[in-house]
Amino acid sequence: MLGAWERQARAISGVSQIRKARETDGVFMFGDSIGVQDGPSLARQLSSHGIKVAVHNWAGRPVTPAVDALDTWAQDYGLPHRILMSVGSNDIFTPPAVAAQVERTMQIVGEDRTVFWVNIQAARTGHGPAVQVSDQRNSAWINLQLAEAQRRHANLRIIHWAEHLAAKPNRLANYLRDGLHPSIPLGQNARNALIVDALKSG
């Protein structure tokens, strides 16, 4: 396990930003450490397209508490039509937990909004080959659960980060700095570009 995520770094928008994103039908983002790292750059890119974003990013956080945060914001503020879920990497230790939380997300959001979910790639290079193989197997398991959920929900769109990394041999090494977190600027720019393109079309 990664330890107590509650003590790790976080970036959470204030009430005024949350309401601004909601009132302008922008984007609510719920993420983990990748969101903490890449969120500011992503927000700047979205702003350049006239899209306001409010974030609830917390390093080390698995899917379940991220969905808890989504539920709280839905009740406290209402939701815009686009929800970005950038979580799942911290669930490689307990992959079976993800499917139920994806379903819960879709229930909270409802059928009239779109959930954009970035799938995952984890094979932590700071650990030995056995851990990396396990990480990769569990990443694929999580991504399969997302793909299966997409078949059930027309308003769930997967942002295919894992497939993008696998498309060319050098991308894993160049776009990830530790087998998990995007490198800066190459990986961050590549991942954020996929997200921006998806959100603009949705």
Residue frames as qw, qx, qy, qz and C-alpha x, y, z in Angstrom:
[[0.000, 0.886, 0.463, 0.000, 0.00, 0.00, 0.00],
 [0.364, 0.607, -0.019, 0.706, 0.99, 3.62, -0.47],
 [0.265, -0.154, -0.529, 0.791, 0.20, 4.58, 3.14],
 [0.050, 0.694, 0.575, -0.430, -2.22, 7.15, 4.46],
 [0.340, 0.479, 0.420, 0.692, -3.21, 9.24, 1.43],
 [0.193, -0.905, -0.374, -0.059, -4.96, 11.78, 3.68],
 [0.475, -0.739, 0.093, 0.469, -1.56, 13.20, 4.68],
 [0.582, 0.084, 0.449, 0.673, -0.31, 13.61, 1.13],
 [0.038, -0.225, 0.160, 0.960, -0.31, 16.68, -1.14],
 [0.267, 0.616, 0.741, -0.005, -3.62, 17.95, -2.43],
 [0.008, -0.060, 0.216, 0.975, -5.04, 20.70, -4.64],
 [0.049, 0.588, 0.805, -0.058, -8.70, 21.56, -4.09],
 [0.066, 0.460, 0.275, 0.842, -10.47, 24.53, -5.65],
 [0.064, 0.158, 0.508, -0.844, -12.17, 27.08, -3.44],
 [0.318, 0.548, 0.710, -0.308, -15.91, 27.60, -3.36],
 [0.291, 0.732, -0.037, -0.615, -15.84, 30.56, -5.76],
 [0.120, 0.422, -0.763, -0.474, -13.94, 28.56, -8.39],
 [0.201, 0.188, 0.961, -0.031, -16.23, 25.57, -7.95],
 [0.332, 0.665, 0.510, -0.433, -19.29, 27.73, -8.46],
 [0.218, 0.677, -0.329, -0.621, -17.73, 29.48, -11.44],
 [0.005, 0.205, -0.915, -0.347, -17.00, 26.16, -13.13],
 [0.222, 0.400, 0.872, -0.175, -20.53, 24.98, -12.37],
 [0.279, 0.722, 0.304, -0.555, -22.25, 28.17, -13.52],
 [0.271, 0.650, -0.445, -0.553, -20.31, 28.31, -16.79],
 [0.962, 0.173, 0.127, -0.171, -20.86, 24.57, -17.38],
 [0.184, 0.736, -0.651, -0.015, -17.14, 23.93, -17.21],
 [0.769, 0.114, -0.627, 0.044, -15.46, 20.81, -15.82],
 [0.640, -0.643, 0.342, -0.244, -15.15, 19.24, -12.38],
 [0.634, 0.435, -0.630, 0.114, -11.95, 17.19, -12.06],
 [0.776, -0.542, 0.266, -0.185, -11.26, 14.51, -9.44],
 [0.704, 0.531, -0.449, 0.146, -7.71, 13.20, -9.44],
 [0.863, -0.423, -0.068, 0.268, -4.76, 11.75, -7.57],
 [0.490, -0.598, 0.222, 0.595, -1.05, 12.69, -7.56],
 [0.427, 0.241, 0.543, 0.682, -1.03, 12.92, -11.36],
 [0.004, -0.842, -0.455, -0.288, -3.83, 15.46, -11.07],
 [0.431, -0.829, -0.042, 0.354, -1.91, 17.38, -8.40],
 [0.516, -0.302, 0.409, 0.689, 1.12, 17.51, -10.71],
 [0.254, 0.205, 0.629, 0.706, -0.59, 18.09, -14.07],
 [0.031, 0.744, 0.655, -0.129, -3.75, 19.91, -13.00],
 [0.078, -0.753, -0.036, 0.652, -2.43, 23.49, -13.13],
 [0.102, -0.270, 0.636, 0.716, -1.12, 23.04, -16.68],
 [0.077, 0.404, 0.874, 0.261, -4.37, 21.36, -17.71],
 [0.002, 0.778, 0.499, -0.382, -6.44, 24.19, -16.22],
 [0.060, -0.607, 0.243, 0.754, -4.43, 26.76, -18.20],
 [0.069, -0.023, 0.800, 0.596, -4.97, 24.84, -21.42],
 [0.026, 0.579, 0.814, 0.038, -8.69, 24.48, -20.80],
 [0.045, -0.749, -0.258, 0.608, -8.96, 28.17, -19.93],
 [0.071, -0.374, 0.478, 0.791, -7.46, 29.03, -23.31],
 [0.099, -0.234, -0.835, -0.488, -10.45, 27.21, -24.84],
 [0.393, -0.341, -0.050, -0.852, -12.90, 29.04, -22.61],
 [0.770, -0.307, -0.543, -0.136, -13.44, 26.07, -20.30],
 [0.258, -0.648, 0.469, -0.542, -13.27, 26.70, -16.56],
 [0.736, -0.041, -0.673, 0.064, -12.24, 23.84, -14.30],
 [0.505, -0.652, 0.355, -0.440, -12.58, 23.15, -10.60],
 [0.614, 0.292, -0.726, 0.102, -10.33, 20.45, -9.16],
 [0.738, -0.539, 0.285, -0.290, -10.35, 18.04, -6.25],
 [0.755, 0.414, -0.487, 0.149, -6.96, 16.36, -6.62],
 [0.602, -0.667, 0.378, -0.222, -5.31, 14.43, -3.80],
 [0.369, 0.530, -0.764, -0.008, -2.09, 12.43, -4.05],
 [0.004, 0.178, -0.950, 0.258, -2.26, 8.77, -3.11],
 [0.564, 0.131, 0.421, -0.698, -6.06, 8.70, -3.18],
 [0.197, 0.112, 0.936, 0.268, -7.80, 5.62, -4.61],
 [0.150, -0.335, -0.604, -0.708, -11.08, 5.68, -6.50],
 [0.333, -0.591, -0.733, 0.054, -13.52, 5.25, -3.60],
 [0.246, -0.637, -0.315, 0.659, -12.75, 8.50, -1.72],
 [0.074, -0.107, 0.384, 0.914, -12.52, 10.35, -5.04],
 [0.237, -0.432, -0.721, -0.487, -16.10, 9.27, -5.78],
 [0.333, -0.629, -0.573, 0.406, -17.01, 10.34, -2.24],
 [0.174, -0.396, 0.019, 0.901, -15.73, 13.83, -3.14],
 [0.099, -0.161, -0.624, -0.758, -17.75, 13.79, -6.37],
 [0.303, -0.572, -0.757, -0.083, -20.86, 12.89, -4.39],
 [0.294, -0.590, -0.367, 0.657, -20.24, 15.73, -1.93],
 [0.061, -0.235, 0.260, 0.935, -19.78, 18.31, -4.69],
 [0.160, -0.335, -0.756, -0.539, -22.89, 17.02, -6.49],
 [0.322, -0.665, -0.661, 0.132, -24.93, 17.58, -3.35],
 [0.319, -0.596, -0.204, 0.709, -23.31, 20.88, -2.34],
 [0.021, -0.492, 0.266, 0.829, -22.98, 22.61, -5.72],
 [0.764, 0.553, 0.202, -0.265, -24.65, 20.58, -8.44],
 [0.656, -0.182, 0.555, 0.479, -22.62, 19.27, -11.38],
 [0.293, 0.585, -0.358, -0.666, -21.61, 20.64, -14.79],
 [0.891, 0.324, -0.007, -0.319, -22.12, 18.47, -17.86],
 [0.726, 0.452, -0.482, 0.191, -18.52, 17.24, -17.95],
 [0.699, -0.649, 0.289, -0.083, -16.85, 15.30, -15.13],
 [0.566, 0.583, -0.570, 0.122, -13.19, 14.31, -15.42],
 [0.860, -0.472, 0.185, -0.056, -12.04, 11.32, -13.39],
 [0.487, 0.664, -0.535, 0.189, -8.26, 11.02, -13.25],
 [0.508, -0.494, 0.615, -0.346, -8.02, 8.25, -10.66],
 [0.971, 0.121, -0.093, -0.182, -7.30, 4.54, -10.56],
 [0.526, 0.560, -0.578, 0.275, -3.51, 4.32, -10.33],
 [0.181, -0.432, 0.688, -0.555, -3.67, 3.89, -6.56],
 [0.848, -0.048, 0.233, -0.474, -6.08, 0.99, -6.96],
 [0.615, 0.434, -0.653, -0.083, -3.45, -1.36, -8.40],
 [0.031, -0.267, 0.861, -0.432, -3.29, -2.86, -4.90],
 [0.369, 0.284, 0.779, -0.420, -7.04, -3.64, -4.85],
 [0.090, 0.051, -0.589, -0.802, -8.25, -3.75, -8.49],
 [0.115, -0.435, -0.875, -0.176, -11.64, -5.41, -7.79],
 [0.073, -0.579, -0.489, 0.648, -12.80, -2.31, -5.91],
 [0.038, -0.220, 0.289, 0.931, -12.92, -0.20, -9.06],
 [0.087, -0.312, -0.788, -0.524, -15.94, -1.59, -10.92],
 [0.217, -0.684, -0.677, 0.163, -18.45, -0.75, -8.19],
 [0.208, -0.611, -0.126, 0.753, -17.07, 2.77, -7.87],
 [0.035, -0.026, 0.550, 0.834, -17.36, 3.38, -11.61],
 [0.187, -0.526, -0.779, -0.287, -21.01, 2.33, -11.37],
 [0.277, -0.691, -0.467, 0.477, -21.46, 4.60, -8.37],
 [0.175, -0.326, 0.197, 0.908, -19.94, 7.48, -10.33],
 [0.076, -0.209, -0.673, -0.706, -22.39, 6.97, -13.17],
 [0.259, -0.643, -0.721, 0.019, -25.32, 6.88, -10.75],
 [0.265, -0.612, -0.238, 0.706, -24.23, 10.15, -9.11],
 [0.102, -0.240, 0.373, 0.891, -23.69, 11.88, -12.45],
 [0.565, 0.512, 0.444, -0.471, -26.86, 10.64, -14.14],
 [0.677, 0.334, 0.577, 0.312, -27.54, 10.02, -17.80],
 [0.319, 0.918, 0.216, 0.090, -27.49, 13.65, -18.97],
 [0.142, -0.898, 0.399, 0.121, -23.84, 14.33, -18.15],
 [0.843, 0.412, -0.325, 0.118, -20.64, 12.85, -19.54],
 [0.674, -0.652, 0.320, 0.134, -17.90, 11.26, -17.47],
 [0.610, 0.667, -0.411, 0.115, -14.42, 11.34, -18.98],
 [0.807, -0.529, 0.260, 0.025, -12.19, 8.76, -17.28],
 [0.317, 0.734, -0.599, -0.034, -8.45, 8.56, -17.96],
 [0.983, -0.125, -0.136, 0.000, -7.32, 4.95, -17.90],
 [0.456, -0.809, 0.370, 0.029, -4.07, 3.99, -16.24],
 [0.801, 0.402, -0.380, 0.227, -0.56, 2.74, -16.80],
 [0.459, -0.769, 0.402, -0.190, 1.52, 1.66, -13.82],
 [0.942, 0.072, -0.204, 0.257, 4.75, -0.33, -13.72],
 [0.313, -0.937, 0.157, 0.009, 6.82, 1.36, -11.05],
 [0.714, 0.547, -0.349, 0.263, 10.42, 1.42, -12.22],
 [0.138, -0.681, 0.557, -0.455, 11.76, 1.93, -8.69],
 [0.783, -0.234, 0.500, -0.288, 10.77, -1.65, -7.90],
 [0.307, -0.289, 0.859, 0.290, 11.95, -4.97, -9.24],
 [0.258, 0.061, -0.727, -0.634, 10.62, -6.85, -12.27],
 [0.151, -0.350, -0.922, 0.073, 8.08, -8.87, -10.25],
 [0.044, 0.577, 0.444, -0.684, 6.43, -5.72, -8.90],
 [0.178, 0.379, -0.338, -0.843, 6.43, -4.12, -12.34],
 [0.214, -0.098, -0.884, -0.405, 4.74, -7.17, -13.86],
 [0.106, -0.496, -0.802, 0.317, 2.15, -7.17, -11.07],
 [0.075, 0.524, 0.141, -0.837, 1.55, -3.43, -11.52],
 [0.215, 0.220, -0.570, -0.762, 1.04, -3.87, -15.24],
 [0.195, -0.264, -0.932, -0.154, -1.32, -6.82, -14.79],
 [0.077, -0.578, -0.655, 0.481, -3.40, -4.89, -12.26],
 [0.109, 0.420, -0.135, -0.891, -3.43, -1.78, -14.46],
 [0.238, 0.004, -0.765, -0.598, -4.85, -3.87, -17.28],
 [0.165, -0.415, -0.881, 0.157, -7.45, -5.31, -14.89],
 [0.024, 0.572, 0.352, -0.740, -8.58, -1.80, -13.90],
 [0.176, 0.335, -0.399, -0.835, -8.67, -0.65, -17.50],
 [0.176, -0.178, -0.911, -0.329, -10.76, -3.70, -18.43],
 [0.058, -0.554, -0.725, 0.406, -13.31, -2.74, -15.77],
 [0.109, 0.534, 0.007, -0.839, -13.50, 0.76, -17.25],
 [0.185, 0.154, -0.701, -0.671, -13.96, -0.66, -20.76],
 [0.136, -0.348, -0.927, -0.045, -16.73, -2.97, -19.56],
 [0.012, 0.603, 0.499, -0.623, -18.48, -0.06, -17.82],
 [0.120, 0.384, -0.302, -0.864, -18.28, 1.99, -21.01],
 [0.161, -0.123, -0.865, -0.458, -20.28, -0.70, -22.81],
 [0.157, -0.556, -0.793, 0.193, -23.04, -0.26, -20.25],
 [0.078, -0.804, -0.283, 0.518, -23.01, 3.55, -20.15],
 [0.544, 0.648, 0.311, 0.433, -23.17, 5.61, -23.33],
 [0.032, -0.962, 0.037, -0.267, -22.13, 8.72, -21.38],
 [0.675, -0.609, 0.327, 0.259, -18.86, 7.21, -20.10],
 [0.645, 0.729, -0.206, 0.098, -15.90, 8.08, -22.30],
 [0.834, -0.381, 0.132, 0.377, -12.50, 6.53, -21.72],
 [0.220, 0.910, -0.345, -0.063, -9.42, 8.65, -22.39],
 [0.990, 0.067, -0.049, 0.115, -6.94, 6.05, -23.60],
 [0.139, -0.877, 0.460, -0.025, -3.70, 7.04, -21.89],
 [0.710, -0.308, 0.627, 0.088, -2.47, 3.45, -21.58],
 [0.770, 0.456, 0.408, 0.182, -2.99, 2.77, -25.28],
 [0.277, 0.949, -0.124, 0.081, -1.32, 6.07, -26.20],
 [0.364, -0.734, 0.571, 0.042, 1.76, 5.07, -24.21],
 [0.737, -0.078, 0.661, 0.115, 1.84, 1.61, -25.78],
 [0.669, 0.711, 0.171, -0.132, 1.46, 2.91, -29.34],
 [0.525, 0.740, -0.360, 0.218, 5.18, 3.65, -29.76],
 [0.840, -0.090, -0.418, 0.332, 8.12, 1.86, -28.13],
 [0.408, 0.219, -0.335, 0.821, 9.80, 4.95, -26.69],
 [0.317, -0.639, -0.167, -0.681, 6.77, 6.52, -25.05],
 [0.776, -0.543, -0.320, 0.037, 6.82, 4.57, -21.79],
 [0.692, -0.170, -0.159, 0.683, 10.39, 5.64, -21.12],
 [0.238, 0.264, 0.096, 0.930, 9.98, 9.21, -22.36],
 [0.340, -0.539, -0.290, -0.714, 6.50, 10.04, -21.12],
 [0.757, -0.610, -0.204, -0.116, 6.72, 8.49, -17.62],
 [0.090, 0.771, -0.516, 0.361, 9.39, 9.48, -15.12],
 [0.282, -0.367, 0.805, -0.372, 8.91, 6.54, -12.74],
 [0.088, -0.110, -0.971, -0.193, 6.67, 4.13, -14.59],
 [0.046, -0.621, -0.754, 0.210, 3.58, 5.94, -13.32],
 [0.000, 0.830, 0.213, -0.516, 3.74, 9.75, -13.20],
 [0.607, 0.740, 0.169, 0.236, 4.07, 11.72, -16.44],
 [0.588, -0.126, 0.036, 0.798, 7.42, 13.28, -17.17],
 [0.090, 0.930, 0.208, -0.289, 7.56, 17.06, -17.47],
 [0.460, 0.298, 0.113, -0.829, 7.05, 18.41, -20.02],
 [0.253, 0.156, -0.808, -0.508, 6.77, 15.51, -22.49],
 [0.157, -0.283, -0.945, 0.043, 4.44, 13.17, -20.65],
 [0.076, 0.507, 0.499, -0.698, 2.43, 15.92, -19.03],
 [0.274, 0.402, -0.266, -0.832, 1.84, 17.62, -22.37],
 [0.266, 0.026, -0.869, -0.416, 0.89, 14.36, -24.08],
 [0.115, -0.381, -0.885, 0.241, -1.58, 13.30, -21.39],
 [0.119, 0.532, 0.332, -0.770, -3.12, 16.74, -21.04],
 [0.240, 0.264, -0.497, -0.791, -3.53, 17.00, -24.82],
 [0.220, -0.206, -0.929, -0.214, -5.59, 13.79, -24.82],
 [0.073, -0.514, -0.699, 0.492, -7.76, 15.17, -22.01],
 [0.129, 0.468, -0.002, -0.874, -8.26, 18.58, -23.65],
 [0.237, 0.090, -0.704, -0.664, -9.22, 17.02, -26.98],
 [0.199, -0.346, -0.917, -0.006, -11.76, 14.76, -25.28],
 [0.045, -0.559, -0.540, 0.628, -13.31, 17.53, -23.18],
 [0.142, 0.352, -0.241, -0.893, -13.55, 19.91, -26.15],
 [0.295, -0.034, -0.776, -0.556, -15.46, 17.32, -28.13],
 [0.266, -0.384, -0.874, 0.131, -17.78, 16.52, -25.26]]
